Amino acid sequence: MNSRTSLSSWKKLVTQSETMAKCHMKELFAINEQRFNEFSIQLPSFLLDYSKNLITTETISTLLELAKECDVEVWRKKMFQGESINSTENRAVLHTALRNRSNKDIIIAKKNISEDIRHALVKVEEFSNKIRQGLWKGYSGKPITDAVNIGVGGSNLGPQMVTEALRQYSDNSINVHYVSNVDGTQIADVLRKLNPEKVLFIVSSKTFTTTETMTNAKTAMKWLTASSFDNKAIKKHFVAVSSNKKNAISFGIEENNVFDMWDWVGGRFSLWSAIGLPIAIDLGFDKFIALLDGANDIDNHFCFAPLESNAPVILALLSVWNCTFLGHQSQAILPYDQSLHRLSAYLQQAEMESNGKSVSWDGDDIDYATVPTIWGELGINGQHAFYQYLHQSNNIVPADFIGSVETVTPVNNHHNTLLSNFLAQTQALMQGVNKGQICLDLKAKGYTDEYIEKVSSHKVHKGNRPTNTILLKRLEPRSLGSLIALYEHKIFVQGIILKICSFDQWGVELGKSLAHKIQKELEGKEINAGHDSSTKGLMNFIYSTLENTK
Ligand code: F6P
């Protein structure tokens, strides 16, 4: 038996989940007027309301008991102190150090990494200022107007999500573009609009080995040198962010143009490092710092708030409750803010690459559900697409609703319409509406009994669908930093409760290595022995189609 399932709190939660599955949240609200006060947490930049979950005071206290039994506080300390909690790669996990500007020494392998972080930040500041002020010139002496970030996964999703989210704060002095896909369509599309004399390429890759990024960077380099007729142009137009300086230099990037990264920062937690360079270039260094400060606010909250009022801890426990104990294996992220349109993609990597695993950190098979499938879309667009499923399907999908009290871009009464929907949806998902109420309403509207009989059951919403509401006061650099760190720590606690090493990603390796072998075959028009009949059939189809289109 896995040591988690034998914990007394775990056993209690199994029993409680059976009882709670028979309850309806609507009744829990009716019998406890203090429910919102009891199940919400207010922090400087946002309010977390988790009252619309299928929980009681007893559920939360047993979940907190589970957190204690799993030593969440001990593990938290280990992470912040830089112990090698990424056990399969023997690495510390210190993205929190990147936003701790208290000048406190942090020693890893006898090295004070605080100094490295400070130097790296100064380099980001100086460089982004030069680019933004037109002081960094391209090969023909013209200032830079466009920056292209070439990177994928954590070297793309974080910076892109943030620059999109804070677009209203950009002075548009530099246009920032992103290329992540090895599908040539994306880079061709971006390059078509650019003038090589005025472009900066940022090759972002922690490992500097990722095929997609290397392929795109090579294409960009070829495009630049074809226009400048001079390899020296690379120095003016290419920088890299990587922990593999050697590879970056042998790729052709000037040593001074390489921004450091370290193995104690996971790719999906790296936007706080120089991987965030596009953010500083787009918004200005002061706003990048505000983002870091917002994250640091939550680091402090996570470290010092008691578990029962600790927002990331509560979110993690609710995820485990909903997924592992109640069996809801999917979770939607639904921002009610156009600017957060990349948030669900970002959180998909953050949570699924971290905790989408089925082996414990001891190497044992895990026999309970771990994390749900994370997916999502802007809430309003979703309402007219998949909310039908959220309200009436047999599968229950817990959802996080994320919105802001104040809008950054007021237009007529748009924000009131947005907020009304934001509030109405979680109410509808919680309360639902039963057949009796529907019949009464239809009758009052004058419909015939025959019509009522025909449609009433189709209109039933069972409700009882769990949601969290995260209501920011206003979306700005600092509050966005807090929101991201909230999820980062939620994912960390989730991993501890589920006994998962959240900081490796071995599950991406097999596909990568097979793709390398297959690419060699595709380029030589061969099919090696050992493929299954499906893969062989697909390769044959590719070859014969190419042959026929010659
Ligand atoms: O393949 C997965 C992954 O390693 C992610 O974890 C990472 O964020 C992404 O690829 C990009 O990696 P790199 O920054 O090393 O290019």
Residues whose N, C-alpha, C, O or C-beta is under 5 A from the ligand:
A	BS01	F6P	V152 G153 G154 S155 S204 S205 K206 T207 F208 T210 T213 G267 R268 Q505 V508
